[in-house]
Amino acid sequence: MLTESDSNKLLEIPYRTLWEMQPTDIEQFQLHLLQQRFEKLRPKIQALGKLAELQGVDRIAQLNDVVPILFQHSAYKSYPISLLEKGKYDALTKWLDKLTSHDLSTVDASDCHSIDEWLQLLDDVTELRVVHSSGTSGKLSLIPRDQKETHRFTICTIRRVEGFGDEPDLATPLLKSGKKMAVIYPSYRYGRYGAHRLVQDVIECYGTPENSYALHEELMSADVVSLSGRVAGAQAKGELDRLKISDALLQKYKESIALRASQSEKEKHFLDRVIANCQGQDVIMLGVVSLMLEWVRMARERGLDKLFGANSLLLSGGGAKGLKLPDDWREQITQTLGVEPNISYGMSECITQLPSCSAGNYHSTPYIIAFVLDPETGAPLPRTGTQTGRYGFYDLLAESYWGGFITGDKVTAHWDGCACGRSGFHVEPTIVRYSSISDDGDDKINCAGAADAHERALDFLNDLAQQT
Amino acid sequence: MKVFKVPLIIRGEVIDDFTVEYPGRKGGVSFVTPDVNKYLKKLTTTPASLEDLYRISIDDILDFMVEVGARFNLESNPYVQEAFEISTLTSGMTEPVLRAVYSGFDKICEKSFLSEYVEAQVGRKYLESWVPVILADGRTFSMRAYGSRMVHAIAGNSPMCAFLTVLRNAVTRSDAIIKLPSNDPLTAVSLLRTMIDIDADHPITHHASAAYWKGGDENIEARIYTPRNIEKIVAWGGFASIKHITKYLQPGIDLITLDPKHSASIIGKEGLASDATIQEIAWRAASDCGAFNQELCSNSRVIYVHCDAEDSDEMARLNQFGKALYDSLQKLPSTLSTPAKYRIPELEQQINALVMDDDYYRVFQGAERCGAVIVSQTDEPVEFTAMLACRTVNIVPIADLADIVKRINSDTQTIGIYPASLKESLRQQLGFQGAQHLIDLGYMVYLDFVGPQDAVEVERRMLKWVKDITIKTEIAAKPWEGKKSHDALLSGQLF
């Protein structure tokens, strides 16, 4: 039975141990820690206080009691977009302050002129390492994760390759030895997406800046990410006339498209550089499966096989969700890149990711209190057997912000053991977003609605960039 | 689960060879229907077949429609009852609202109204005769409107779509193949069956067919949607469904789209002037937002109020309006609006995320399925305006009237405006900005189907406008005799 409540110490416990725990022990541990988190965070996080008051939740007597106060996935972008458009970064700081236990009241953001500057300021003067996601309308979700939590994200990512039973344990030697490995990230080196924060921390702890390889050495600008969404949003609403884009922002956009020009050429050079420096070495490579497959293709063209060392970590963030992959994608990557890739189910809002097992399922750890919710009513389904519904969770490794979330994902989950031998909660790989499914039949026609204009947004921006 | 039967109706014949099942549609409804593939040849027709429609007068047509209206009665007509029953399961409208809609057709089918409708939409004379215009140069130019062979891919959010399509087809003397929507597969069928019972050989009965096939079925659509078989397509709603139809467009096929739309309201400063005006605009806005459970594109979803978000007094009154609007929505008569039939978890989640922080949004809501009023505390609508439904409304304060107008575009169909003087002063700009229907706030249900729809004169576009030029040959210069006299004709000197 776990009794530890310090997250950093918890993460010293091997996942192998956790995956052998009995369900009753897990629940007891989770409840105890959840109660602590609620007691501690409620007075410090205004938004949580408000929600708990509205929902009439005063104490947590059982795990399901937290369900009414799980945050909606849109809670971290509940600010008006005009704060970004009009550069009201003081107001944005004030908004964020309501979502974290860190005190932001002394942060003076009045000199910030862009989202990048504001995020940099928070990096410089607070413990926060805010993670943003892309927003379809230009509103970025801003998750107030702090430095310690960012590092926990790294540990959890590496623990994914601990294996179970007879499977090789690639994580423990790395975590224990202080060994430095080459780090490969085929995208922007800097930025504030979850993946960028991870790469930074991985390089700091398990690599060196000199022996790290990114496709672009630049910062992925949050302003540019937001801009594309804003243009799409304005276009969808027919409000392009009202959209004001500053010259400075347009300049940033131009730089970003210049970087993306001749992308495939750059990818080839990037692979050449990696081959020259890392062939046969143990590496940590972070990237999605489709991209790894692209590397397989390019490596095969060069006649390469078993590119990296046998103790390499190939970590894919998003798993294979929504992608059409060849049946033998796993074998192809293992053969050509040299190690089996590890995919997981996770999201920016959650520190722990659920690694995929040999049976293809995604496994939780006791640090996540998982919920399968009725998609209509939001009520928790029984914590037994097999359940299909909306996935919600409480992330116990979050200590400075509220770890409870309701996702937009439809999952089929099992509370009993898995064929791979691990005990406890796991999710089948058939995850889909509720927003992508409809029970209406395919040709229900309602005249209410408006055209989706996302695809046209980039054309507009590119035209604008060329004209000026 | 009840399995409904959706027969195929082809020109007065009811085909009930139910071989295809469409299981598990919305509301747990499944239905069986004949395989349209087997009847494609019968379904389409030739231009010559329209001849019988010209043996009867517009009066004959209207008389027939009056009888259809009289027989289209929820109390006594089993076809209507079945259409109503399936609609209570598939429609977003609740039973009392649907009952009111299905009970209103006889009123629309009064002869006096139908005559007015024909006059307003086309002008009866164009449907019955060659209408001459004598030009200054002495030529007589005459014009007459003829029906077309058409497919109507109709929407199913209101039974009105089916009814209006049948009516339009009749008065324009056209030939309709109605492609039924899965959310209302029986209203058009019930109308056509009522016609068959009245007179299976009537030309109007003979030129109306209704079929269900899965939208996008290329086997069927590629064979129907060709200039050999049809001249025009009227397509309602759905971005995807219209986008899909565009691939069949070619010279010889005219597409009339009734695009997906949103609607809004604009309220001037006068609305917030006193407690009494606030209550007045609350009732009016409640009607425009809540009628037919906000299932129509003409239902308001966003209300722009001329109000300064920086002014705390004005904002206090705006929030008072928000509360009053929520309360008024709850008190609407049940024949007009009721608590929603279904929940939209995604929308509820979006609203719940706003509730945690009332600096930027104030939310008024009550019990489940009663809707919500979200009052923006800045001049910004919520991000999810496209999801607003089930009587959920967003009130947005905007300090500058000109800025309100800029937010209106060709996706905005109907705008209810208060007070009337504001409508008059804004309507020119709103017109070229893209708005299509303007009406006094609170009276959206009076929009009716007289006048253009979505800025299109649908009946006129359904028709083919044929011109005939008559020359006074005894005095007109003959073109073949040389340029000079032809020039003279053109300049009118000969007369």
Contacts between the chains, C-beta under 8 A, distances in Angstrom:
chain1	res1	chain2	res2	distance
A	47	B	356	4.4
A	47	B	357	6.0
A	50	B	355	7.7
A	50	B	356	5.1
A	50	B	357	7.1
A	50	B	358	8.0
A	51	B	355	7.4
A	51	B	356	5.0
A	54	B	355	6.2
A	54	B	356	7.9
A	71	B	353	7.3
A	71	B	356	7.7
A	72	B	349	4.4
A	72	B	350	7.1
A	72	B	352	5.1
A	72	B	353	4.0
A	73	B	349	7.2
A	73	B	353	7.8
A	74	B	349	6.6
A	74	B	350	5.5
A	74	B	353	4.1
A	74	B	383	7.8
A	75	B	353	4.3
A	75	B	356	6.3
A	77	B	383	7.7
A	78	B	353	5.0
A	78	B	354	5.7
A	78	B	356	6.8
A	78	B	357	5.6
A	78	B	360	7.2
A	78	B	361	7.8
A	79	B	360	6.6
A	80	B	360	5.2
A	80	B	376	7.6
A	80	B	378	4.9
A	80	B	380	4.4
A	81	B	380	6.6
A	81	B	383	7.3
A	82	B	378	5.9
A	82	B	379	7.3
A	82	B	380	5.1
A	95	B	357	7.1
A	95	B	359	7.3
A	95	B	360	7.9
A	98	B	357	6.3
A	137	B	383	5.1
A	139	B	383	6.1
A	233	B	383	7.8
A	236	B	386	7.5
A	237	B	385	7.5
A	237	B	407	7.6
A	237	B	409	7.3
A	237	B	411	7.5
A	238	B	409	2.9
A	238	B	410	6.4
A	238	B	411	5.4
A	238	B	412	7.8
A	238	B	434	7.0
A	239	B	406	7.3
A	239	B	407	6.3
A	239	B	409	7.1
A	241	B	406	6.0
A	242	B	403	7.8
A	242	B	406	5.4
A	242	B	407	7.2
A	375	B	345	6.0
A	376	B	343	5.9
A	376	B	345	6.2
A	377	B	343	7.7
A	378	B	345	6.7
A	378	B	348	7.8
A	390	B	345	7.5
A	406	B	349	6.6
A	408	B	346	7.4
A	434	B	345	7.4
A	434	B	346	6.7
A	435	B	346	6.5
A	439	B	24	7.6
A	439	B	26	6.2
A	440	B	25	7.0
A	440	B	26	4.6
A	440	B	182	7.4
A	440	B	183	6.9
A	441	B	22	6.9
A	441	B	24	8.0
A	441	B	25	4.2
A	441	B	26	6.4
A	441	B	182	4.2
A	441	B	183	7.6
A	442	B	182	7.6
A	442	B	214	6.4
A	442	B	215	6.3
A	442	B	216	7.1
A	443	B	181	6.6
A	443	B	182	5.5
A	443	B	214	6.4
A	443	B	215	3.1
A	443	B	216	7.0
A	443	B	238	7.7
A	443	B	241	6.3
A	444	B	25	7.6
A	444	B	26	6.3
A	444	B	156	6.4
A	444	B	181	6.3
A	444	B	182	5.1
A	444	B	183	4.2
A	445	B	153	7.2
A	445	B	154	7.2
A	445	B	155	4.4
A	445	B	156	5.9
A	445	B	157	7.6
A	445	B	181	4.7
A	445	B	183	7.2
A	445	B	215	7.8
A	445	B	236	6.0
A	445	B	237	4.1
A	445	B	238	4.5
A	445	B	241	5.7
A	446	B	92	7.8
A	446	B	155	6.0
A	446	B	156	7.4
A	446	B	157	4.4
A	446	B	183	7.4
A	446	B	237	5.7
A	446	B	238	7.0
A	446	B	260	7.7
A	446	B	295	7.4
A	446	B	297	7.9
A	447	B	155	4.8
A	447	B	157	6.4
A	447	B	161	7.9
A	447	B	236	5.6
A	447	B	237	4.0
A	447	B	238	7.9
A	447	B	258	6.4
A	447	B	259	7.8
A	447	B	260	5.8
A	447	B	261	6.1
A	447	B	296	7.4
A	447	B	297	4.2
A	448	B	157	6.8
A	448	B	237	7.9
A	448	B	260	6.7
A	448	B	261	6.8
A	448	B	262	6.9
A	448	B	295	7.1
A	448	B	296	6.7
A	448	B	297	4.5
A	448	B	299	7.2
A	448	B	389	7.5
A	449	B	237	7.3
A	449	B	238	7.1
A	449	B	239	6.6
A	449	B	260	3.7
A	449	B	261	7.6
A	449	B	262	7.5
A	449	B	297	7.8
A	449	B	386	6.8
A	450	B	239	7.7
A	450	B	260	5.6
A	450	B	261	7.2
A	450	B	262	5.6
A	450	B	386	6.0
A	450	B	411	4.4
A	451	B	239	5.1
A	451	B	259	7.4
A	451	B	260	6.7
A	451	B	411	7.0
A	452	B	239	6.2
